[in-house]
Amino acid sequence: MRLTSFSFLSGLAALGLLAFPALAEDEAENVVKPTYFDSVMVPPLTELTPDNFKEVASNTKWLFVKHYSPYCHHCISYAPYFQTTYEYYYTSKPEGAGDKSFTDFYDFKFAAVNCIAYSDLCVENGVKLYPTTILYENGKEVKSVTGGQNITFLSGIIEEALEKSKPGSRPRSLALPLPGEKESPESEPETALKSGTEGKKPKKPVATPNEDGVSVSLTAENFQRLVTMTQDPWFIKFYAPWCPHCQDMAPTWEQLAKSMKGKLNIGEVNCDKESRLCKDVGARAFPTILFFKGGERSEYEGLRGLGDFIQYAENAVDLASGVPDVDLAAFKALEQKEDVIFVYFYDHATTSEDFNALERLPLSLIGHAKLVKTKDPAMYERFKITTWPRFMVSREGRPTYYPPLTPNAMRDTHQVLDWMRSVWLPLVPELLVTNARQIMEGKIVVLGVLNRDDQESFQGALREMKSAANEWMDRQIQEFQLERKKLRDAKQMRIEEAEDRDDQRALRAAKAIHVDMSNSGRREVAFAWVDGVAWQRWIRTTYGIDVKDGERVIINDQDNRKYWDSTVTGNYILVSRTSILETLDKVVYTPQALKPKLTISSFEKIFFDIRVSFTEHPYLTLGCIVGIAFGVFSWLRGRSRRGRGHFRLEDSISIRDFKEGFLGGSNGNTKAD
């Protein structure tokens, strides 16, 4: 027994001795070692943290920072480009620097931020996608680029900053290394620095959008050259000088151009002078505002305040930059900022046709949702993806899948966009002027009248609304699956019955039955909330509710101009999942149990019902119109006949006089003695 114990302890000790060297080796491997470029040692890239970021940025003239995720495929691919750029410039010898190094001469430093380790810092720096590279001047952002970039592009940003810092100190051209190379390539004779050219400013490799911060006046001559024949994004208004709305919007548009300086091209077209151009783009009302990128365009339909324009423009620039590739970690970070995210799952077998169809979608999603793609197995596992490519939308973590799976359906942009429009609202969106029609029409809507001013109460009420929405959706999915199972079972019974009777005709008919759930007759139920303070007048006149009396819930049927604001017991519907779901059950399944109220007067309801009946029954409508027209025509015809001078039997004329007159006799021609 003692020997056994001793052997056990000896084994543990041996394992420990083996484990410690292994741990030491792992730690040694995790230590970033210096690299060499042109036989010069280059220190590891500085990793910034929330503790030292502001200090380093404010004490450095130029700071070029890569924000990345160590798990992001794009970041991994981008790493050698950024690292080689860093090594190349760190070891370079600027002309006129003397004994000073590149870093000291220009006060230009490279750094990186791990957004998984320091997500709050990346959010504070405005990072939405990985990788994002930002150039800071004295602690202030001057340039930001998203996605992996090549060394030539990065060098263009750096050279512009260096020339600004010390004019005339940079060569006209550079021989840049390839990613991963450890030596500078030799300059070609024709590109070498020549005497007398030091003072010339280098040509900018990449054009900065909206460099002057102004709205560019576009004409038919330059529109194609600047807008449609390039891949540069443009935000353009089409206006008429005499239009009052255009005149009111003009100062806001000028402010937008200033706000988008260096970020997005802003333009305008005078439709009085360029009527053909405005007609070609479909500008029929003024002002018409369109976002362009190459041959694609999207119409702006939101409010016309400066904040609304800026928010849309920033989203547009983000989406127009392409569909980013994300992994599970990046997706989780995105979920913290976005309510609605469309995800395109693909694998190695996904074709270029699929990706081309995908690239046509982003402009239609501007202002609505985020679009990403992924081939991360962890994402497949989380969302149970087994076929590729596949579309899914995540609304606050709740997945909804695009039903078609065939290649043609996945490439049908119009069909995909129709599905996206049906699901791009959050689970419980805020009712606004821009989305009211989409939320309210064709649905039964559970509408929470909330007070945003009381944040604590507001957040609690919103949580209850979301809980009720999730529970209702879970129940609807279960009922949908149960109903579909019943239809499938009924089909199978018909098949088995036909097989038992050996009735081939009935068997073919049974197999041809298509289980279609699209016409199940269910009314769609949606959830939303409205700011009871901002919409106070409309809520009071339509529903007779004032948010000052407390937060309430109404169930609205816009198509029939009806609503419910009380439970079966006669109490108000409170912002509680129990109160909401109990009342909603009655409204959907047993509507006769609750008496609805009207959003219009009884007199208006009569004409509304007539109009609805005519809309729902077109043939009956046509018959009624024909019948009414025939009745009116008959009445007018009869009335006109009675108004004419025709004789009637009851008129005061004798039969004898009638006969004599008819036979041509006359008292005046009678012979008298």
C-alpha positions as CSV (number, residue, x, y, z in Angstrom):
1,M,0.0,0.0,0.0
2,R,2.8,2.4,0.9
3,L,4.6,1.5,-2.3
4,T,1.5,2.2,-4.3
5,S,1.1,5.6,-2.7
6,F,4.7,6.4,-3.2
7,S,4.4,5.4,-6.9
8,F,1.3,7.6,-7.2
9,L,3.1,10.6,-5.7
10,S,6.1,10.0,-7.9
11,G,3.9,9.9,-10.9
12,L,2.3,13.3,-10.0
13,A,5.8,14.7,-9.5
14,A,6.9,13.5,-12.8
15,L,3.8,14.9,-14.5
16,G,4.5,18.2,-12.7
17,L,8.1,18.3,-13.9
18,L,6.9,17.6,-17.4
19,A,4.1,20.2,-17.2
20,F,6.1,23.1,-16.0
21,P,8.6,23.1,-18.9
22,A,5.6,22.8,-21.3
23,L,4.0,25.9,-19.7
24,A,7.3,27.7,-19.8
25,E,7.6,26.9,-23.5
26,D,4.0,28.2,-24.2
27,E,4.7,31.4,-22.4
28,A,8.0,31.8,-24.3
29,E,6.1,31.3,-27.6
30,N,3.5,33.9,-26.6
31,V,6.2,36.6,-26.1
32,V,6.4,38.7,-29.2
33,K,9.9,38.8,-30.5
34,P,11.6,41.6,-32.4
35,T,11.8,41.2,-36.2
36,Y,14.4,42.3,-38.7
37,F,14.1,44.4,-41.8
38,D,17.0,45.4,-44.0
39,S,19.1,43.7,-41.3
40,V,17.9,46.3,-38.7
41,M,16.1,45.1,-35.6
42,V,12.5,46.2,-35.4
43,P,10.8,46.2,-32.0
44,P,7.3,44.5,-31.6
45,L,4.4,46.6,-32.6
46,T,3.1,48.6,-29.7
47,E,-0.1,47.2,-28.2
48,L,-2.3,50.0,-26.8
49,T,-4.7,49.6,-23.9
50,P,-7.3,51.8,-22.3
51,D,-4.6,52.8,-19.7
52,N,-2.1,54.3,-22.2
53,F,-4.1,55.0,-25.3
54,K,-4.9,58.7,-24.6
55,E,-1.5,59.4,-23.3
56,V,0.3,57.9,-26.3
57,A,-2.1,59.5,-28.8
58,S,-1.9,63.0,-27.3
59,N,1.9,62.9,-27.0
60,T,2.5,61.8,-30.6
61,K,2.2,63.9,-33.7
62,W,1.1,61.0,-35.9
63,L,-0.2,57.7,-34.6
64,F,-1.3,55.0,-37.0
65,V,-3.4,52.4,-35.2
66,K,-4.7,49.0,-36.3
67,H,-7.9,47.9,-34.5
68,Y,-8.3,44.2,-34.9
69,S,-9.6,40.9,-33.6
70,P,-7.2,38.0,-33.3
71,Y,-9.9,35.6,-34.5
72,C,-11.0,37.6,-37.5
73,H,-10.0,36.1,-40.9
74,H,-9.7,39.5,-42.5
75,C,-7.5,40.7,-39.6
76,I,-5.3,37.6,-39.9
77,S,-4.9,38.2,-43.7
78,Y,-4.3,41.9,-43.1
79,A,-1.6,41.4,-40.4
80,P,1.4,40.9,-42.7
81,Y,0.5,44.0,-44.8
82,F,0.4,46.2,-41.8
83,Q,3.5,44.6,-40.2
84,T,5.6,45.0,-43.3
85,T,4.5,48.6,-43.7
86,Y,5.5,49.2,-40.2
87,E,8.9,47.6,-40.6
88,Y,9.6,49.4,-43.9
89,Y,8.9,52.8,-42.5
90,Y,10.5,52.2,-39.1
91,T,13.9,51.3,-40.8
92,S,13.7,53.9,-43.5
93,K,16.2,56.8,-43.6
94,P,14.4,60.1,-44.4
95,E,16.6,62.6,-46.4
96,G,17.7,65.4,-44.2
97,A,17.0,63.6,-41.0
98,G,20.7,63.3,-40.1
99,D,21.2,61.0,-37.2
100,K,17.5,60.9,-36.3
101,S,15.4,57.9,-37.0
102,F,12.2,57.9,-39.0
103,T,10.1,57.8,-35.8
104,D,12.0,60.8,-34.2
105,F,12.2,62.8,-37.4
106,Y,8.5,62.7,-38.2
107,D,7.2,61.8,-34.7
108,F,5.2,59.1,-36.5
109,K,4.4,55.8,-34.6
110,F,2.6,52.6,-35.4
111,A,0.4,50.7,-32.9
112,A,-2.4,48.2,-32.5
113,V,-5.5,47.6,-30.3
114,N,-6.9,44.2,-29.6
115,C,-10.7,44.8,-29.8
116,I,-11.5,41.5,-28.2
117,A,-9.4,42.3,-25.1
118,Y,-10.3,46.0,-25.1
119,S,-13.8,46.2,-26.7
120,D,-14.8,49.3,-24.8
121,L,-11.8,51.2,-26.2
122,C,-12.6,50.1,-29.8
123,V,-16.2,51.2,-29.3
124,E,-15.0,54.6,-27.9
125,N,-12.8,55.0,-31.0
126,G,-15.8,54.4,-33.3
127,V,-14.7,51.0,-34.5
128,K,-17.6,49.1,-36.0
129,L,-15.8,46.5,-38.2
130,Y,-12.5,44.6,-38.0
131,P,-9.9,45.5,-39.1
132,T,-10.2,49.3,-38.9
133,T,-7.1,51.4,-39.3
134,I,-7.1,55.0,-37.9
135,L,-4.6,57.8,-38.3
136,Y,-4.5,60.2,-35.4
137,E,-2.9,63.7,-35.5
138,N,-2.2,65.0,-32.0
139,G,-4.8,62.6,-30.6
140,K,-7.5,63.5,-33.1
141,E,-8.8,61.2,-35.8
142,V,-8.0,62.4,-39.3
143,K,-8.4,59.3,-41.4
144,S,-10.2,56.0,-40.9
145,V,-10.3,53.0,-43.3
146,T,-12.1,49.7,-42.8
147,G,-11.1,46.3,-44.0
148,G,-7.9,44.8,-45.2
149,Q,-5.8,47.2,-47.3
150,N,-2.6,46.7,-49.4
151,I,0.7,48.3,-48.6
152,T,0.4,50.8,-51.5
153,F,-2.9,52.1,-50.0
154,L,-1.4,52.3,-46.5
155,S,1.6,54.1,-47.8
156,G,-0.5,56.6,-49.5
157,I,-2.1,57.6,-46.2
158,I,1.3,57.8,-44.5
159,E,3.0,59.7,-47.2
160,E,0.2,62.4,-47.2
161,A,0.7,62.8,-43.4
162,L,4.5,63.0,-43.7
163,E,4.4,65.5,-46.5
164,K,2.0,67.6,-44.4
165,S,4.4,67.4,-41.5
166,K,7.6,68.2,-43.4
167,P,6.8,69.5,-46.9
168,G,9.4,68.5,-49.5
169,S,10.9,65.8,-47.4
170,R,9.4,62.8,-49.3
171,P,10.5,61.3,-52.6
172,R,8.2,61.4,-55.6
173,S,7.8,57.6,-55.6
174,L,8.6,54.6,-53.4
175,A,9.7,51.1,-54.1
176,L,7.5,49.2,-51.6
177,P,8.1,45.7,-50.4
178,L,5.6,42.8,-50.7
179,P,3.9,41.5,-47.5
180,G,6.3,39.4,-45.5
181,E,9.5,40.5,-47.3
182,K,12.4,41.5,-45.1
183,E,14.3,43.8,-47.5
184,S,13.5,46.9,-49.4
185,P,13.3,46.4,-53.1
186,E,15.8,48.5,-55.2
187,S,14.3,51.6,-56.8
188,E,14.0,51.6,-60.5
189,P,16.3,54.2,-62.3
190,E,13.3,56.2,-63.6
191,T,11.6,56.3,-60.3
192,A,14.7,57.2,-58.3
193,L,14.8,60.6,-56.5
194,K,16.3,63.2,-58.8
195,S,17.9,66.5,-58.0
196,G,15.6,69.5,-58.2
197,T,12.5,67.5,-57.4
198,E,12.6,67.4,-53.6
199,G,10.3,70.3,-53.2
200,K,7.5,68.8,-55.3
201,K,4.5,67.4,-53.5
202,P,3.9,63.7,-54.2
203,K,0.9,62.7,-56.1
204,K,-1.9,61.4,-53.9
205,P,-2.4,57.7,-54.5
206,V,-6.0,57.7,-53.2
207,A,-8.5,60.5,-53.7
208,T,-10.1,61.8,-50.5
209,P,-13.9,62.0,-50.8
210,N,-15.4,65.5,-50.3
211,E,-12.0,67.0,-49.6
212,D,-13.4,70.6,-49.4
213,G,-16.5,69.8,-47.4
214,V,-18.9,71.3,-50.0
215,S,-21.9,70.1,-52.0
216,V,-20.7,69.6,-55.6
217,S,-22.9,71.0,-58.4
218,L,-23.4,68.1,-60.9
219,T,-24.4,68.3,-64.5
220,A,-25.1,65.9,-67.3
221,E,-21.5,66.3,-68.5
222,N,-19.8,65.4,-65.3
223,F,-22.4,63.1,-63.6
224,Q,-21.3,60.0,-65.5
225,R,-17.6,60.7,-65.1
226,L,-17.8,61.4,-61.3
227,V,-20.7,59.2,-60.2
228,T,-21.9,56.3,-62.3
229,M,-18.5,55.4,-63.9
230,T,-16.7,55.2,-60.6
231,Q,-17.1,53.2,-57.4
232,D,-17.1,56.3,-55.2
233,P,-20.2,56.7,-53.0
234,W,-22.2,59.9,-53.6
235,F,-25.2,61.3,-51.7
236,I,-27.0,63.6,-54.1
237,K,-30.1,65.8,-53.9
238,F,-32.2,66.6,-57.0
239,Y,-34.0,69.9,-56.6
240,A,-35.7,72.9,-58.2
241,P,-34.8,76.4,-57.2
242,W,-38.5,77.5,-56.9
243,C,-39.4,74.5,-54.7
244,P,-40.2,75.8,-51.1
245,H,-39.1,72.4,-49.5
246,C,-35.8,72.6,-51.4
247,Q,-35.2,76.1,-50.2
248,D,-35.9,75.1,-46.6
249,M,-33.5,72.2,-46.9
250,A,-30.6,74.1,-48.5
251,P,-28.9,75.2,-45.3
252,T,-29.1,71.7,-43.8
253,W,-27.6,70.2,-47.0
254,E,-24.7,72.6,-46.7
255,Q,-24.1,71.6,-43.1
256,L,-24.2,67.9,-44.2
257,A,-21.5,68.5,-46.7
258,K,-19.3,70.1,-44.0
259,S,-20.0,67.2,-41.6
260,M,-19.1,64.6,-44.3
261,K,-15.8,66.2,-45.2
262,G,-13.3,63.5,-46.0
263,K,-15.9,60.8,-45.6
264,L,-18.6,61.0,-48.3
265,N,-19.1,62.9,-51.5
266,I,-22.1,65.2,-51.4
267,G,-23.7,66.6,-54.6
268,E,-26.7,68.4,-56.0
269,V,-28.4,68.6,-59.3
270,N,-30.6,71.6,-60.5
271,C,-33.5,69.9,-62.3
272,D,-34.5,73.1,-64.0
273,K,-31.2,73.1,-65.8
274,E,-30.6,69.4,-66.0
275,S,-34.2,68.1,-66.6
276,R,-33.0,65.2,-68.8
277,L,-30.6,63.9,-66.1
278,C,-33.4,64.2,-63.4
279,K,-35.8,62.3,-65.6
280,D,-33.2,59.6,-66.2
281,V,-32.7,59.0,-62.4
282,G,-36.5,59.1,-61.8
283,A,-36.6,62.3,-59.8
284,R,-40.3,63.3,-60.2
285,A,-40.8,65.1,-56.9
286,F,-38.6,67.7,-55.3
287,P,-36.4,67.3,-53.5
288,T,-35.4,63.7,-54.4
289,I,-32.4,62.4,-52.5
290,L,-30.5,59.4,-53.8
291,F,-27.4,57.5,-52.7
292,F,-25.2,56.2,-55.5
293,K,-22.3,53.8,-55.7
294,G,-21.4,52.8,-59.2
295,G,-24.4,51.7,-61.1
296,E,-26.4,51.0,-57.9
297,R,-28.6,53.5,-56.1
298,S,-31.0,53.8,-53.2
299,E,-33.5,56.5,-52.4
300,Y,-33.5,58.3,-49.1
301,E,-37.0,58.4,-47.6
302,G,-36.3,59.5,-44.0
303,L,-36.7,62.8,-42.2
304,R,-34.8,65.8,-43.4
305,G,-33.0,67.0,-40.3
306,L,-29.2,67.2,-40.1
307,G,-29.0,64.4,-37.6
308,D,-31.1,62.1,-39.8
309,F,-29.0,62.9,-42.9
310,I,-25.7,62.3,-41.0
311,Q,-26.9,59.0,-39.5
312,Y,-28.1,57.7,-42.9
313,A,-24.8,58.9,-44.6
314,E,-22.6,57.1,-42.1
315,N,-24.6,53.9,-42.4
316,A,-24.4,54.2,-46.2
317,V,-20.7,54.6,-46.2
318,D,-20.4,51.6,-43.9
319,L,-22.6,49.3,-46.1
320,A,-21.2,50.6,-49.4
321,S,-17.7,49.6,-48.3
322,G,-18.7,45.9,-48.9
323,V,-20.1,43.0,-47.0
324,P,-17.6,42.3,-44.1
325,D,-16.6,38.8,-43.2
326,V,-17.1,38.0,-39.4
327,D,-16.4,35.2,-37.0
328,L,-18.3,34.3,-33.9
329,A,-16.4,36.8,-31.7
330,A,-16.9,39.7,-34.1
331,F,-20.5,38.8,-34.5
332,K,-21.1,38.9,-30.7
333,A,-19.5,42.3,-30.6
334,L,-21.7,43.4,-33.4
335,E,-24.8,42.2,-31.6
336,Q,-24.1,44.6,-28.8
337,K,-24.5,47.5,-31.2
338,E,-27.0,46.4,-33.8
339,D,-30.6,45.2,-33.3
340,V,-31.0,43.6,-36.7
341,I,-28.2,41.7,-38.5
342,F,-28.5,39.8,-41.7
343,V,-26.0,37.0,-42.0
344,Y,-24.9,35.2,-45.2
345,F,-23.4,31.8,-44.5
346,Y,-21.1,30.4,-47.2
347,D,-18.4,27.7,-47.6
348,H,-15.6,26.8,-50.0
349,A,-18.1,25.7,-52.7
350,T,-20.0,29.0,-52.9
351,T,-19.6,30.4,-56.4
352,S,-18.9,33.9,-57.7
353,E,-22.5,34.2,-58.9
354,D,-23.6,33.8,-55.3
355,F,-21.2,36.5,-54.2
356,N,-22.2,38.8,-57.0
357,A,-25.9,38.5,-56.0
358,L,-24.9,39.3,-52.4
359,E,-23.0,42.4,-53.3
360,R,-26.2,43.9,-54.9
361,L,-28.0,43.9,-51.6
362,P,-26.3,46.4,-49.2
363,L,-27.6,49.6,-50.7
364,S,-31.2,48.5,-50.1
365,L,-30.4,47.9,-46.4
366,I,-29.1,51.4,-45.7
367,G,-30.8,52.8,-42.6
368,H,-32.5,49.4,-41.8
369,A,-30.0,46.7,-40.9
370,K,-26.5,45.4,-41.1
371,L,-25.3,42.8,-43.5
372,V,-22.3,40.4,-42.9
373,K,-21.1,37.1,-44.2
374,T,-19.3,34.3,-42.5
375,K,-17.7,30.9,-43.0
376,D,-16.8,30.4,-39.4
377,P,-17.7,26.8,-38.2
378,A,-18.5,28.3,-34.8
379,M,-21.2,30.4,-36.5
380,Y,-22.5,27.3,-38.3
381,E,-22.8,25.5,-35.0
382,R,-24.5,28.3,-33.1
383,F,-27.2,28.8,-35.8
384,K,-27.5,25.1,-36.8
385,I,-26.5,25.7,-40.5
386,T,-26.1,22.6,-42.5
387,T,-26.6,23.8,-46.1
388,W,-24.7,26.6,-48.0
389,P,-25.2,29.3,-48.9
390,R,-27.9,30.3,-46.4
391,F,-29.5,33.6,-45.4
392,M,-30.5,34.4,-41.8
393,V,-31.5,37.5,-39.9
394,S,-30.7,37.8,-36.2
395,R,-33.1,40.2,-34.3
396,E,-31.7,40.8,-30.9
397,G,-30.3,37.2,-30.9
398,R,-33.4,35.6,-32.3
399,P,-32.8,33.9,-35.7
400,T,-35.2,33.8,-38.6
401,Y,-34.2,31.9,-41.8
402,Y,-34.8,32.7,-45.4
403,P,-37.0,29.7,-46.4
404,P,-35.8,29.0,-50.0
405,L,-32.7,26.9,-50.4
406,T,-32.2,26.5,-54.1
407,P,-29.4,28.3,-55.9
408,N,-31.7,30.3,-58.1
409,A,-33.8,31.5,-55.1
410,M,-30.6,32.5,-53.3
411,R,-29.5,34.5,-56.3
412,D,-32.9,36.1,-56.9
413,T,-32.2,39.6,-55.5
414,H,-35.8,40.8,-55.7
415,Q,-37.1,37.8,-53.8
416,V,-34.4,38.1,-51.1
417,L,-35.1,41.8,-50.7
418,D,-38.8,41.1,-50.3
419,W,-38.0,38.7,-47.5
420,M,-35.5,41.2,-46.0
421,R,-38.2,44.0,-46.0
422,S,-40.5,41.7,-44.1
423,V,-38.1,41.0,-41.2
424,W,-35.7,44.1,-41.1
425,L,-37.6,45.7,-38.2
426,P,-36.5,44.9,-34.6
427,L,-38.7,42.7,-32.5
428,V,-40.2,45.7,-30.8
429,P,-39.5,48.8,-33.0
430,E,-40.3,52.4,-32.2
431,L,-43.2,53.7,-34.1
432,L,-42.0,56.6,-36.3
433,V,-43.2,58.6,-39.2
434,T,-40.9,56.7,-41.5
435,N,-42.0,53.2,-40.5
436,A,-45.6,53.7,-39.3
437,R,-47.1,52.3,-42.5
438,Q,-44.9,49.2,-42.5
439,I,-45.6,48.5,-38.9
440,M,-49.4,49.2,-38.8
441,E,-50.8,48.1,-42.1
442,G,-52.0,44.5,-42.6
443,K,-51.3,43.4,-39.0
444,I,-52.7,43.3,-35.5
445,V,-50.2,45.5,-33.6
446,V,-49.6,45.4,-29.8
447,L,-48.6,49.0,-29.3
448,G,-47.0,50.1,-26.0
449,V,-47.6,53.8,-25.1
450,L,-44.4,54.5,-23.1
451,N,-42.8,57.5,-21.5
452,R,-39.1,57.8,-22.6
453,D,-38.5,60.6,-20.0
454,D,-38.6,58.1,-17.1
455,Q,-35.7,55.9,-18.1
456,E,-36.0,53.4,-15.3
457,S,-39.7,52.8,-16.0
458,F,-39.2,52.9,-19.7
459,Q,-36.5,50.2,-19.7
460,G,-38.6,48.0,-17.6
461,A,-41.6,48.4,-19.8
462,L,-39.5,47.7,-22.9
463,R,-38.2,44.5,-21.4
464,E,-41.8,43.4,-20.7
465,M,-42.8,44.2,-24.3
466,K,-39.8,42.2,-25.7
467,S,-40.6,39.3,-23.4
468,A,-44.2,39.2,-24.6
469,A,-43.1,39.4,-28.2
470,N,-40.7,36.5,-27.8
471,E,-43.2,34.3,-26.0
472,W,-45.9,35.0,-28.6
473,M,-43.5,34.2,-31.4
474,D,-42.5,30.9,-29.7
475,R,-46.2,30.0,-29.4
476,Q,-46.9,30.9,-33.0
477,I,-44.0,28.8,-34.3
478,Q,-45.3,25.8,-32.3
479,E,-48.8,26.3,-33.7
480,F,-47.4,26.7,-37.2
481,Q,-45.5,23.4,-36.9
482,L,-48.5,21.6,-35.4
483,E,-50.8,22.8,-38.2
484,R,-48.2,21.8,-40.9
485,K,-47.9,18.4,-39.3
486,K,-51.7,17.9,-39.4
487,L,-51.7,18.8,-43.1
488,R,-48.8,16.4,-43.8
489,D,-50.5,13.6,-41.8
490,A,-53.7,14.2,-43.8
491,K,-51.8,13.9,-47.1
492,Q,-50.1,10.7,-45.9
493,M,-53.5,9.2,-45.0
494,R,-54.8,9.9,-48.5
495,I,-51.7,8.2,-49.9
496,E,-52.0,5.1,-47.7
497,E,-55.8,4.9,-48.4
498,A,-55.1,5.0,-52.2
499,E,-52.5,2.4,-51.9
500,D,-54.8,0.1,-49.9
501,R,-57.4,0.4,-52.7
502,D,-54.8,0.1,-55.4
503,D,-56.2,3.3,-56.9
504,Q,-53.4,4.7,-59.0
505,R,-55.4,7.8,-60.0
506,A,-56.1,8.7,-56.4
507,L,-52.5,7.9,-55.5
508,R,-51.2,10.3,-58.0
509,A,-53.6,13.0,-56.9
510,A,-52.7,12.5,-53.2
511,K,-49.0,12.7,-53.9
512,A,-49.5,15.9,-55.9
513,I,-51.1,17.6,-52.9
514,H,-48.8,20.6,-51.9
515,V,-48.7,21.5,-48.2
516,D,-49.0,25.3,-48.5
517,M,-48.9,27.2,-45.3
518,S,-48.9,30.7,-46.9
519,N,-52.7,30.8,-47.0
520,S,-53.3,29.6,-43.5
521,G,-55.6,32.6,-42.8
522,R,-53.6,33.7,-39.8
523,R,-53.4,37.4,-39.1
524,E,-49.8,38.6,-38.5
525,V,-49.2,40.0,-35.0
526,A,-46.5,42.6,-34.5
527,F,-45.2,44.5,-31.5
528,A,-44.1,48.1,-31.3
529,W,-43.9,51.0,-28.9
530,V,-44.5,54.7,-29.3
531,D,-43.2,57.7,-27.4
532,G,-46.4,58.9,-25.6
533,V,-44.9,62.4,-25.0
534,A,-43.8,63.1,-28.6
535,W,-47.0,61.6,-30.1
536,Q,-49.3,62.9,-27.3
537,R,-51.8,64.7,-29.5
538,W,-52.2,61.8,-32.0
539,I,-52.6,59.2,-29.2
540,R,-55.2,61.3,-27.4
541,T,-57.3,62.0,-30.5
542,T,-57.1,58.5,-31.9
543,Y,-57.2,56.3,-28.8
544,G,-58.3,58.7,-26.0
545,I,-55.1,57.9,-24.0
546,D,-52.7,60.3,-22.2
547,V,-49.4,58.9,-21.1
548,K,-49.5,61.3,-18.1
549,D,-52.1,58.9,-16.7
550,G,-49.6,56.0,-16.9
551,E,-48.0,53.7,-19.5
552,R,-50.6,51.6,-21.3
553,V,-50.9,49.1,-24.1
554,I,-53.4,49.0,-26.9
555,I,-54.0,46.3,-29.5
556,N,-54.6,48.0,-32.9
557,D,-56.2,46.6,-36.1
558,Q,-55.5,49.4,-38.6
559,D,-57.1,47.6,-41.5
560,N,-60.5,47.6,-39.8
561,R,-60.0,50.9,-37.9
562,K,-60.5,49.0,-34.6
563,Y,-58.6,48.8,-31.3
564,W,-58.8,47.2,-27.9
565,D,-57.5,49.0,-24.7
566,S,-59.0,46.8,-22.0
567,T,-58.9,43.2,-20.8
568,V,-61.8,40.8,-20.3
569,T,-62.2,42.1,-16.8
570,G,-62.6,45.7,-18.0
571,N,-59.2,46.9,-16.7
572,Y,-56.7,48.7,-18.9
573,I,-54.1,46.5,-20.6
574,L,-50.9,47.1,-18.6
575,V,-47.3,46.9,-19.8
576,S,-47.1,43.3,-18.5
577,R,-46.5,40.2,-20.5
578,T,-49.3,38.4,-18.7
579,S,-51.8,41.2,-19.4
580,I,-50.7,41.6,-23.0
581,L,-50.8,37.9,-23.9
582,E,-54.1,37.1,-22.2
583,T,-55.8,40.0,-24.1
584,L,-54.0,39.1,-27.3
585,D,-55.3,35.6,-27.2
586,K,-58.9,36.8,-27.0
587,V,-58.4,39.3,-29.8
588,V,-56.9,36.8,-32.2
589,Y,-58.8,33.6,-31.4
590,T,-62.1,34.7,-29.8
591,P,-62.7,38.3,-31.0
592,Q,-66.3,38.2,-30.0
593,A,-65.2,38.0,-26.3
594,L,-64.0,41.6,-26.4
595,K,-65.8,44.6,-27.8
596,P,-63.5,46.7,-29.9
597,K,-63.5,50.5,-30.1
598,L,-63.3,52.6,-33.3
599,T,-60.5,54.9,-34.4
600,I,-62.9,56.8,-36.6
601,S,-66.5,58.1,-36.1
602,S,-69.6,55.9,-36.7
603,F,-70.5,57.9,-39.8
604,E,-67.0,57.5,-41.3
605,K,-67.2,53.8,-40.5
606,I,-70.2,53.3,-42.7
607,F,-68.4,54.6,-45.8
608,F,-65.2,52.8,-44.7
609,D,-67.1,49.5,-44.6
610,I,-68.6,50.1,-48.0
611,R,-65.2,50.8,-49.5
612,V,-63.6,47.7,-47.8
613,S,-66.5,45.5,-49.1
614,F,-66.0,46.8,-52.6
615,T,-62.3,46.2,-52.4
616,E,-62.6,42.7,-51.1
617,H,-65.4,41.6,-53.6
618,P,-64.5,43.2,-57.0
619,Y,-67.1,41.2,-59.0
620,L,-69.9,42.1,-56.5
621,T,-68.7,45.7,-56.8
622,L,-68.9,45.6,-60.6
623,G,-72.4,44.1,-60.4
624,C,-73.6,46.7,-57.9
625,I,-72.2,49.5,-60.1
626,V,-73.9,48.1,-63.2
627,G,-77.2,47.6,-61.2
628,I,-77.1,51.1,-59.8
629,A,-76.3,52.6,-63.2
630,F,-79.2,50.7,-64.8
631,G,-81.6,51.7,-62.1
632,V,-80.7,55.4,-62.4
633,F,-81.0,55.2,-66.2
634,S,-84.5,53.6,-66.0
635,W,-85.7,56.2,-63.5
636,L,-84.5,59.1,-65.7
637,R,-86.0,57.5,-68.8
638,G,-89.4,57.1,-67.2
639,R,-89.3,60.6,-65.8
640,S,-88.5,62.1,-69.2
641,R,-91.4,60.2,-70.8
642,R,-93.9,61.6,-68.3
643,G,-92.7,65.1,-69.1
644,R,-93.6,64.9,-72.8
645,G,-97.0,65.8,-74.4
646,H,-98.4,62.3,-75.2
647,F,-102.1,61.7,-75.1
648,R,-103.7,59.4,-72.6
649,L,-107.1,57.7,-72.5
650,E,-108.3,59.6,-69.5
651,D,-107.8,62.9,-71.3
652,S,-111.1,64.9,-71.8
653,I,-111.8,64.0,-75.5
654,S,-114.7,62.0,-76.7
655,I,-114.5,58.8,-78.8
656,R,-116.6,60.4,-81.5
657,D,-114.3,63.4,-81.7
658,F,-111.3,61.1,-81.7
659,K,-112.7,59.1,-84.6
660,E,-113.8,62.1,-86.7
661,G,-110.4,63.7,-86.3
662,F,-108.6,60.5,-87.1
663,L,-110.7,60.0,-90.3
664,G,-110.1,63.5,-91.4
665,G,-113.6,64.8,-90.8
666,S,-114.2,68.4,-89.7
667,N,-117.2,70.4,-88.6
668,G,-116.1,73.2,-90.7
669,N,-116.4,71.2,-93.9
670,T,-119.8,69.8,-93.2
671,K,-122.5,70.8,-95.7
672,A,-125.4,72.8,-94.1
673,D,-128.7,73.6,-95.5
